[in-house]
């Protein structure tokens, strides 16, 4: 049997609702960062109301996590953010740039879903910066580097327009974004034909920016969420060099096949290690958090050797 592209940790799931010291129904879709040698996991959790908060757990080794005693972010209760976060905050991504950890998250309300931006320097306090999209926008991932003085982000409008594709946008100040264009489409009757969206914060490699994204395929038994990988040009992230034509991870274990939403692996974070591997984190069936290890060079080779055009 061939070695799996992503080798699952034998201790999965690494975080479940029963591990959290306050009441939650799910633990999933976590943004990841390294801070002072510790792995920081900013996870999404449903309350019994059905609305979501963000919790924080930390680890010395990236496998065994200890959750903080209180949530890290809950929906705002006053001001502009309160109106647009009233139904919950979800699916955070973390990008370290200019000495700060930028957090993008989905803010839900009666107005739809849009993207909020927050930041922290120490994972003790967090500051909301701005709402950086209109409705409906579901997934936003910021590149950890500026390009010609501008920040760049990958977007996924929450709409069948274009359809369910990945876009790129730019900003000089993180507040006002534009110069937007579509950079990647789903492919008909492929594993990601129904919709795609940005996943983990891109990782810089000598060959390009490695981006692990999610793709969805419709079946008679419902949709299946899998993970794929693509490679962006180092200097022009709007240019995707190649998209791996196959998935790198699909729901297989019980905690990925059965849960709050069946047949889902969904990533919001990965950590690049000095030994040439990444630790990839994903929500299993929208219920628990899992982790696996993959070689960066193998993921790059898959893009270059088993690739397809992005558009």
Secondary structure, DSSP 8 states (H G I E B T S, - for coil): ----SSEE-TT--SB-GGGSSS--S--EEEEEEEETTEEEEEEEEE-TTS-EEEEEEEESSSSS-EE-SS-SB----SHHHHHHSTTEEEEEEEEEETTEEEEEEEEEETTEEEEEEEEESSSS--EEEEE-S-SSEEEEEE-SS-BTTBEEEEEEESSTGGGT-EEEEEESSSSS-EEEEEEE---TTSTT-SEEEE-S--EEETTEEEEEEEEEEEETTEEEEEEEEEEE-SS-TTSEEEEESS-SB---SHHHHSSSSSSBEEEEEEEE-TTSEEEEEEEETTTEEEEEEEEHHHHHHHHHHSEE---
